[in-house]
Amino acid sequence: MTIQIHGLKSFTYCETMGLSKCFKALADLGDKAEPIDYDFAIGFNENSGNVYISLEEGIDICSMLGRDVEFLVTNQENGEELFFDTYSEALDQVMTNYHNEVTQ
């Protein structure tokens, strides 16, 4: 597998620190989470300023300006983005979103 970092033209201090924190958070999750295996799974979002690693569960591990990581869940129905301090909180939100989609 080749790792590509989408959207990052140069490695500045903040983005590099942010990505290192994202990778540490991913490592800390162990077997709980699986990174997505496609070209845009790791990158930099120019609109938000976040560096991120996308997970199969629909959660992004992200960091802005090298700050602590947050776990981002995007509601696919309305585009609303919710940030959580823990993976478990984010996973609960993913399950809630899924339940709401199924029952509508």
N, CA, C and O atoms as a GROMACS GRO file, in nm:
protein
  416
    1MET      N    1   0.084  -0.118   0.000
    1MET     CA    2   0.000   0.000   0.000
    1MET      C    3   0.089   0.124   0.000
    1MET      O    4   0.188   0.131   0.073
    2THR      N    5   0.053   0.221  -0.082
    2THR     CA    6   0.123   0.349  -0.087
    2THR      C    7   0.042   0.451  -0.009
    2THR      O    8  -0.080   0.461  -0.027
    3ILE      N    9   0.108   0.526   0.075
    3ILE     CA   10   0.039   0.631   0.150
    3ILE      C   11   0.058   0.763   0.077
    3ILE      O   12   0.171   0.806   0.054
    4GLN      N   13  -0.053   0.827   0.042
    4GLN     CA   14  -0.049   0.959  -0.018
    4GLN      C   15  -0.120   1.056   0.075
    4GLN      O   16  -0.221   1.021   0.137
    5ILE      N   17  -0.068   1.176   0.085
    5ILE     CA   18  -0.130   1.278   0.168
    5ILE      C   19  -0.191   1.381   0.074
    5ILE      O   20  -0.120   1.457   0.008
    6HIS      N   21  -0.323   1.383   0.070
    6HIS     CA   22  -0.398   1.467  -0.022
    6HIS      C   23  -0.404   1.612   0.028
    6HIS      O   24  -0.430   1.636   0.146
    7GLY      N   25  -0.380   1.706  -0.061
    7GLY     CA   26  -0.402   1.847  -0.031
    7GLY      C   27  -0.290   1.918   0.043
    7GLY      O   28  -0.302   2.038   0.069
    8LEU      N   29  -0.184   1.850   0.076
    8LEU     CA   30  -0.075   1.911   0.151
    8LEU      C   31   0.042   1.935   0.056
    8LEU      O   32   0.108   1.841   0.011
    9LYS      N   33   0.065   2.062   0.026
    9LYS     CA   34   0.169   2.097  -0.071
    9LYS      C   35   0.307   2.107  -0.007
    9LYS      O   36   0.409   2.085  -0.073
   10SER      N   37   0.310   2.141   0.121
   10SER     CA   38   0.437   2.148   0.193
   10SER      C   39   0.410   2.110   0.338
   10SER      O   40   0.297   2.116   0.386
   11PHE      N   41   0.515   2.070   0.405
   11PHE     CA   42   0.502   2.028   0.544
   11PHE      C   43   0.542   2.142   0.637
   11PHE      O   44   0.661   2.167   0.658
   12THR      N   45   0.444   2.211   0.690
   12THR     CA   46   0.472   2.315   0.788
   12THR      C   47   0.466   2.252   0.928
   12THR      O   48   0.420   2.139   0.944
   13TYR      N   49   0.512   2.324   1.026
   13TYR     CA   50   0.515   2.273   1.162
   13TYR      C   51   0.377   2.229   1.209
   13TYR      O   52   0.361   2.118   1.260
   14CYS      N   53   0.276   2.315   1.193
   14CYS     CA   54   0.142   2.285   1.245
   14CYS      C   55   0.082   2.160   1.181
   14CYS      O   56   0.027   2.075   1.250
   15GLU      N   57   0.092   2.150   1.049
   15GLU     CA   58   0.035   2.035   0.980
   15GLU      C   59   0.110   1.906   1.016
   15GLU      O   60   0.048   1.801   1.032
   16THR      N   61   0.241   1.916   1.027
   16THR     CA   62   0.321   1.798   1.062
   16THR      C   63   0.287   1.752   1.204
   16THR      O   64   0.269   1.632   1.226
   17MET      N   65   0.279   1.844   1.299
   17MET     CA   66   0.242   1.808   1.436
   17MET      C   67   0.101   1.751   1.440
   17MET      O   68   0.076   1.653   1.510
   18GLY      N   69   0.010   1.812   1.365
   18GLY     CA   70  -0.128   1.763   1.360
   18GLY      C   71  -0.136   1.621   1.307
   18GLY      O   72  -0.206   1.537   1.364
   19LEU      N   73  -0.065   1.594   1.198
   19LEU     CA   74  -0.066   1.459   1.142
   19LEU      C   75  -0.005   1.358   1.238
   19LEU      O   76  -0.053   1.245   1.249
   20SER      N   77   0.101   1.398   1.307
   20SER     CA   78   0.162   1.305   1.403
   20SER      C   79   0.062   1.272   1.514
   20SER      O   80   0.057   1.158   1.561
   21LYS      N   81  -0.016   1.369   1.557
   21LYS     CA   82  -0.117   1.344   1.660
   21LYS      C   83  -0.229   1.256   1.606
   21LYS      O   84  -0.283   1.172   1.679
   22CYS      N   85  -0.265   1.274   1.480
   22CYS     CA   86  -0.367   1.188   1.418
   22CYS      C   87  -0.319   1.044   1.411
   22CYS      O   88  -0.393   0.951   1.442
   23PHE      N   89  -0.193   1.025   1.369
   23PHE     CA   90  -0.138   0.889   1.362
   23PHE      C   91  -0.128   0.827   1.501
   23PHE      O   92  -0.152   0.707   1.516
   24LYS      N   93  -0.093   0.906   1.602
   24LYS     CA   94  -0.087   0.853   1.739
   24LYS      C   95  -0.226   0.810   1.785
   24LYS      O   96  -0.242   0.703   1.845
   25ALA      N   97  -0.327   0.893   1.757
   25ALA     CA   98  -0.464   0.857   1.794
   25ALA      C   99  -0.507   0.729   1.724
   25ALA      O  100  -0.572   0.644   1.784
   26LEU      N  101  -0.471   0.715   1.597
   26LEU     CA  102  -0.503   0.593   1.523
   26LEU      C  103  -0.434   0.472   1.588
   26LEU      O  104  -0.496   0.367   1.605
   27ALA      N  105  -0.308   0.487   1.623
   27ALA     CA  106  -0.234   0.378   1.687
   27ALA      C  107  -0.297   0.343   1.822
   27ALA      O  108  -0.306   0.225   1.858
   28ASP      N  109  -0.340   0.443   1.896
   28ASP     CA  110  -0.401   0.420   2.026
   28ASP      C  111  -0.534   0.345   2.015
   28ASP      O  112  -0.574   0.274   2.107
   29LEU      N  113  -0.602   0.359   1.901
   29LEU     CA  114  -0.729   0.288   1.881
   29LEU      C  115  -0.707   0.139   1.859
   29LEU      O  116  -0.798   0.059   1.882
   30GLY      N  117  -0.589   0.101   1.816
   30GLY     CA  118  -0.559  -0.040   1.794
   30GLY      C  119  -0.653  -0.102   1.693
   30GLY      O  120  -0.668  -0.050   1.582
   31ASP      N  121  -0.716  -0.212   1.729
   31ASP     CA  122  -0.805  -0.285   1.639
   31ASP      C  123  -0.946  -0.226   1.632
   31ASP      O  124  -1.029  -0.277   1.558
   32LYS      N  125  -0.974  -0.121   1.708
   32LYS     CA  126  -1.109  -0.064   1.709
   32LYS      C  127  -1.146   0.004   1.578
   32LYS      O  128  -1.263   0.010   1.542
   33ALA      N  129  -1.047   0.054   1.506
   33ALA     CA  130  -1.075   0.133   1.386
   33ALA      C  131  -0.987   0.087   1.271
   33ALA      O  132  -0.878   0.034   1.291
   34GLU      N  133  -1.038   0.109   1.150
   34GLU     CA  134  -0.965   0.069   1.029
   34GLU      C  135  -0.956   0.188   0.936
   34GLU      O  136  -1.058   0.244   0.897
   35PRO      N  137  -0.834   0.230   0.898
   35PRO     CA  138  -0.822   0.341   0.803
   35PRO      C  139  -0.879   0.302   0.667
   35PRO      O  140  -0.873   0.185   0.628
   36ILE      N  141  -0.933   0.397   0.597
   36ILE     CA  142  -0.985   0.374   0.462
   36ILE      C  143  -0.867   0.359   0.368
   36ILE      O  144  -0.769   0.432   0.379
   37ASP      N  145  -0.877   0.266   0.276
   37ASP     CA  146  -0.768   0.240   0.183
   37ASP      C  147  -0.801   0.303   0.046
   37ASP      O  148  -0.834   0.232  -0.049
   38TYR      N  149  -0.791   0.433   0.038
   38TYR     CA  150  -0.803   0.503  -0.090
   38TYR      C  151  -0.723   0.631  -0.084
   38TYR      O  152  -0.675   0.671   0.023
   39ASP      N  153  -0.707   0.696  -0.198
   39ASP     CA  154  -0.613   0.808  -0.211
   39ASP      C  155  -0.640   0.927  -0.119
   39ASP      O  156  -0.546   0.995  -0.079
   40PHE      N  157  -0.765   0.953  -0.085
   40PHE     CA  158  -0.797   1.073  -0.008
   40PHE      C  159  -0.816   1.045   0.141
   40PHE      O  160  -0.874   1.127   0.212
   41ALA      N  161  -0.768   0.929   0.190
   41ALA     CA  162  -0.790   0.891   0.329
   41ALA      C  163  -0.704   0.971   0.427
   41ALA      O  164  -0.740   0.983   0.544
   42ILE      N  165  -0.594   1.025   0.381
   42ILE     CA  166  -0.507   1.106   0.466
   42ILE      C  167  -0.484   1.237   0.393
   42ILE      O  168  -0.449   1.238   0.275
   43GLY      N  169  -0.505   1.348   0.463
   43GLY     CA  170  -0.486   1.472   0.390
   43GLY      C  171  -0.503   1.597   0.472
   43GLY      O  172  -0.505   1.596   0.595
   44PHE      N  173  -0.514   1.705   0.398
   44PHE     CA  174  -0.529   1.840   0.453
   44PHE      C  175  -0.648   1.904   0.386
   44PHE      O  176  -0.657   1.907   0.263
   45ASN      N  177  -0.740   1.956   0.466
   45ASN     CA  178  -0.858   2.025   0.413
   45ASN      C  179  -0.830   2.174   0.417
   45ASN      O  180  -0.825   2.234   0.525
   46GLU      N  181  -0.811   2.235   0.300
   46GLU     CA  182  -0.779   2.378   0.293
   46GLU      C  183  -0.890   2.466   0.347
   46GLU      O  184  -0.863   2.575   0.398
   47ASN      N  185  -1.016   2.421   0.337
   47ASN     CA  186  -1.130   2.501   0.385
   47ASN      C  187  -1.134   2.508   0.538
   47ASN      O  188  -1.161   2.614   0.594
   48SER      N  189  -1.107   2.396   0.603
   48SER     CA  190  -1.117   2.394   0.750
   48SER      C  191  -0.982   2.413   0.819
   48SER      O  192  -0.977   2.457   0.934
   49GLY      N  193  -0.873   2.381   0.749
   49GLY     CA  194  -0.741   2.386   0.809
   49GLY      C  195  -0.706   2.259   0.885
   49GLY      O  196  -0.601   2.252   0.950
   50ASN      N  197  -0.791   2.158   0.877
   50ASN     CA  198  -0.767   2.031   0.945
   50ASN      C  199  -0.680   1.938   0.862
   50ASN      O  200  -0.696   1.929   0.741
   51VAL      N  201  -0.588   1.869   0.928
   51VAL     CA  202  -0.528   1.750   0.871
   51VAL      C  203  -0.612   1.634   0.923
   51VAL      O  204  -0.669   1.644   1.031
   52TYR      N  205  -0.619   1.525   0.847
   52TYR     CA  206  -0.712   1.419   0.886
   52TYR      C  207  -0.666   1.282   0.839
   52TYR      O  208  -0.587   1.268   0.746
   53ILE      N  209  -0.720   1.181   0.907
   53ILE     CA  210  -0.715   1.042   0.863
   53ILE      C  211  -0.859   0.993   0.867
   53ILE      O  212  -0.924   0.998   0.971
   54SER      N  213  -0.908   0.946   0.753
   54SER     CA  214  -1.046   0.896   0.745
   54SER      C  215  -1.050   0.749   0.781
   54SER      O  216  -0.964   0.671   0.738
   55LEU      N  217  -1.150   0.711   0.859
   55LEU     CA  218  -1.167   0.573   0.901
   55LEU      C  219  -1.287   0.511   0.832
   55LEU      O  220  -1.379   0.581   0.790
   56GLU      N  221  -1.287   0.379   0.819
   56GLU     CA  222  -1.396   0.305   0.754
   56GLU      C  223  -1.531   0.333   0.820
   56GLU      O  224  -1.633   0.332   0.752
   57GLU      N  225  -1.532   0.358   0.948
   57GLU     CA  226  -1.657   0.376   1.022
   57GLU      C  227  -1.730   0.505   0.989
   57GLU      O  228  -1.842   0.527   1.037
   58GLY      N  229  -1.669   0.592   0.908
   58GLY     CA  230  -1.731   0.721   0.879
   58GLY      C  231  -1.687   0.829   0.975
   58GLY      O  232  -1.754   0.931   0.991
   59ILE      N  233  -1.574   0.806   1.040
   59ILE     CA  234  -1.518   0.901   1.136
   59ILE      C  235  -1.384   0.948   1.081
   59ILE      O  236  -1.307   0.870   1.027
   60ASP      N  237  -1.357   1.078   1.096
   60ASP     CA  238  -1.226   1.133   1.062
   60ASP      C  239  -1.155   1.170   1.191
   60ASP      O  240  -1.213   1.235   1.278
   61ILE      N  241  -1.029   1.130   1.203
   61ILE     CA  242  -0.944   1.179   1.310
   61ILE      C  243  -0.881   1.306   1.255
   61ILE      O  244  -0.816   1.301   1.151
   62CYS      N  245  -0.899   1.420   1.322
   62CYS     CA  246  -0.847   1.544   1.265
   62CYS      C  247  -0.782   1.632   1.372
   62CYS      O  248  -0.808   1.620   1.491
   63SER      N  249  -0.696   1.720   1.322
   63SER     CA  250  -0.627   1.816   1.408
   63SER      C  251  -0.612   1.946   1.331
   63SER      O  252  -0.574   1.945   1.214
   64MET      N  253  -0.640   2.056   1.397
   64MET     CA  254  -0.623   2.187   1.334
   64MET      C  255  -0.505   2.258   1.399
   64MET      O  256  -0.501   2.273   1.521
   65LEU      N  257  -0.412   2.300   1.318
   65LEU     CA  258  -0.296   2.377   1.363
   65LEU      C  259  -0.214   2.304   1.470
   65LEU      O  260  -0.155   2.367   1.557
   66GLY      N  261  -0.210   2.170   1.462
   66GLY     CA  262  -0.131   2.093   1.555
   66GLY      C  263  -0.193   2.077   1.692
   66GLY      O  264  -0.127   2.029   1.785
   67ARG      N  265  -0.319   2.118   1.707
   67ARG     CA  266  -0.387   2.104   1.836
   67ARG      C  267  -0.423   1.957   1.860
   67ARG      O  268  -0.399   1.872   1.775
   68ASP      N  269  -0.481   1.930   1.978
   68ASP     CA  270  -0.525   1.794   2.010
   68ASP      C  271  -0.623   1.745   1.904
   68ASP      O  272  -0.692   1.824   1.841
   69VAL      N  273  -0.627   1.612   1.887
   69VAL     CA  274  -0.716   1.557   1.786
   69VAL      C  275  -0.861   1.563   1.830
   69VAL      O  276  -0.893   1.565   1.949
   70GLU      N  277  -0.946   1.567   1.730
   70GLU     CA  278  -1.090   1.554   1.749
   70GLU      C  279  -1.136   1.447   1.653
   70GLU      O  280  -1.070   1.418   1.553
   71PHE      N  281  -1.251   1.390   1.683
   71PHE     CA  282  -1.309   1.288   1.598
   71PHE      C  283  -1.432   1.348   1.532
   71PHE      O  284  -1.527   1.389   1.600
   72LEU      N  285  -1.430   1.354   1.401
   72LEU     CA  286  -1.532   1.423   1.323
   72LEU      C  287  -1.628   1.323   1.260
   72LEU      O  288  -1.586   1.225   1.198
   73VAL      N  289  -1.757   1.349   1.276
   73VAL     CA  290  -1.860   1.270   1.210
   73VAL      C  291  -1.942   1.367   1.125
   73VAL      O  292  -1.990   1.469   1.174
   74THR      N  293  -1.957   1.335   0.997
   74THR     CA  294  -2.036   1.417   0.906
   74THR      C  295  -2.167   1.345   0.876
   74THR      O  296  -2.166   1.229   0.834
   75ASN      N  297  -2.277   1.413   0.899
   75ASN     CA  298  -2.408   1.357   0.866
   75ASN      C  299  -2.424   1.362   0.714
   75ASN      O  300  -2.428   1.470   0.656
   76GLN      N  301  -2.433   1.245   0.652
   76GLN     CA  302  -2.440   1.237   0.507
   76GLN      C  303  -2.572   1.291   0.450
   76GLN      O  304  -2.579   1.324   0.332
   77GLU      N  305  -2.675   1.300   0.534
   77GLU     CA  306  -2.805   1.351   0.489
   77GLU      C  307  -2.805   1.504   0.475
   77GLU      O  308  -2.859   1.557   0.378
   78ASN      N  309  -2.745   1.574   0.573
   78ASN     CA  310  -2.754   1.720   0.572
   78ASN      C  311  -2.618   1.791   0.574
   78ASN      O  312  -2.614   1.914   0.572
   79GLY      N  313  -2.508   1.715   0.578
   79GLY     CA  314  -2.375   1.775   0.575
   79GLY      C  315  -2.327   1.831   0.708
   79GLY      O  316  -2.217   1.886   0.714
   80GLU      N  317  -2.408   1.819   0.813
   80GLU     CA  318  -2.368   1.872   0.944
   80GLU      C  319  -2.246   1.798   0.995
   80GLU      O  320  -2.239   1.675   0.988
   81GLU      N  321  -2.148   1.873   1.046
   81GLU     CA  322  -2.026   1.816   1.101
   81GLU      C  323  -2.028   1.830   1.252
   81GLU      O  324  -2.049   1.938   1.306
   82LEU      N  325  -2.005   1.718   1.319
   82LEU     CA  326  -2.002   1.717   1.464
   82LEU      C  327  -1.864   1.669   1.510
   82LEU      O  328  -1.813   1.569   1.459
   83PHE      N  329  -1.806   1.739   1.606
   83PHE     CA  330  -1.673   1.706   1.657
   83PHE      C  331  -1.686   1.648   1.797
   83PHE      O  332  -1.765   1.696   1.879
   84PHE      N  333  -1.606   1.543   1.824
   84PHE     CA  334  -1.610   1.476   1.952
   84PHE      C  335  -1.469   1.461   2.007
   84PHE      O  336  -1.371   1.456   1.932
   85ASP      N  337  -1.460   1.454   2.139
   85ASP     CA  338  -1.330   1.438   2.205
   85ASP      C  339  -1.281   1.294   2.202
   85ASP      O  340  -1.161   1.269   2.208
   86THR      N  341  -1.374   1.199   2.192
   86THR     CA  342  -1.334   1.058   2.196
   86THR      C  343  -1.392   0.983   2.076
   86THR      O  344  -1.493   1.022   2.018
   87TYR      N  345  -1.323   0.874   2.043
   87TYR     CA  346  -1.368   0.786   1.935
   87TYR      C  347  -1.504   0.726   1.970
   87TYR      O  348  -1.591   0.714   1.884
   88SER      N  349  -1.523   0.686   2.098
   88SER     CA  350  -1.649   0.623   2.139
   88SER      C  351  -1.768   0.716   2.119
   88SER      O  352  -1.874   0.673   2.073
   89GLU      N  353  -1.751   0.844   2.153
   89GLU     CA  354  -1.859   0.940   2.132
   89GLU      C  355  -1.890   0.954   1.983
   89GLU      O  356  -2.006   0.960   1.943
   90ALA      N  357  -1.786   0.958   1.902
   90ALA     CA  358  -1.806   0.970   1.757
   90ALA      C  359  -1.875   0.846   1.702
   90ALA      O  360  -1.964   0.857   1.618
   91LEU      N  361  -1.835   0.729   1.749
   91LEU     CA  362  -1.897   0.605   1.702
   91LEU      C  363  -2.044   0.599   1.743
   91LEU      O  364  -2.128   0.552   1.665
   92ASP      N  365  -2.076   0.646   1.862
   92ASP     CA  366  -2.217   0.654   1.904
   92ASP      C  367  -2.297   0.742   1.809
   92ASP      O  368  -2.410   0.710   1.774
   93GLN      N  369  -2.237   0.853   1.765
   93GLN     CA  370  -2.306   0.944   1.672
   93GLN      C  371  -2.325   0.878   1.535
   93GLN      O  372  -2.430   0.894   1.472
   94VAL      N  373  -2.224   0.804   1.490
   94VAL     CA  374  -2.237   0.730   1.364
   94VAL      C  375  -2.355   0.634   1.373
   94VAL      O  376  -2.435   0.625   1.280
   95MET      N  377  -2.366   0.563   1.484
   95MET     CA  378  -2.476   0.468   1.502
   95MET      C  379  -2.610   0.540   1.508
   95MET      O  380  -2.709   0.490   1.454
   96THR      N  381  -2.615   0.655   1.572
   96THR     CA  382  -2.738   0.735   1.577
   96THR      C  383  -2.778   0.780   1.437
   96THR      O  384  -2.894   0.771   1.399
   97ASN      N  385  -2.681   0.830   1.361
   97ASN     CA  386  -2.709   0.872   1.223
   97ASN      C  387  -2.762   0.756   1.140
   97ASN      O  388  -2.859   0.772   1.065
   98TYR      N  389  -2.700   0.639   1.154
   98TYR     CA  390  -2.743   0.521   1.080
   98TYR      C  391  -2.886   0.482   1.120
   98TYR      O  392  -2.970   0.454   1.034
   99HIS      N  393  -2.912   0.482   1.250
   99HIS     CA  394  -3.047   0.448   1.299
   99HIS      C  395  -3.150   0.546   1.242
   99HIS      O  396  -3.258   0.504   1.199
  100ASN      N  397  -3.117   0.674   1.242
  100ASN     CA  398  -3.210   0.775   1.190
  100ASN      C  399  -3.235   0.756   1.041
  100ASN      O  400  -3.348   0.776   0.994
  101GLU      N  401  -3.133   0.718   0.965
  101GLU     CA  402  -3.149   0.694   0.822
  101GLU      C  403  -3.239   0.574   0.796
  101GLU      O  404  -3.322   0.576   0.705
  102VAL      N  405  -3.221   0.470   0.876
  102VAL     CA  406  -3.298   0.346   0.856
  102VAL      C  407  -3.444   0.365   0.892
  102VAL      O  408  -3.532   0.307   0.828
  103THR      N  409  -3.472   0.446   0.994
  103THR     CA  410  -3.609   0.461   1.040
  103THR      C  411  -3.687   0.570   0.968
  103THR      O  412  -3.806   0.589   0.994
  104GLN      N  413  -3.623   0.642   0.878
  104GLN     CA  414  -3.694   0.749   0.805
  104GLN      C  415  -3.766   0.693   0.686
  104GLN      O  416  -3.831   0.768   0.612
   0.00000   0.00000   0.00000
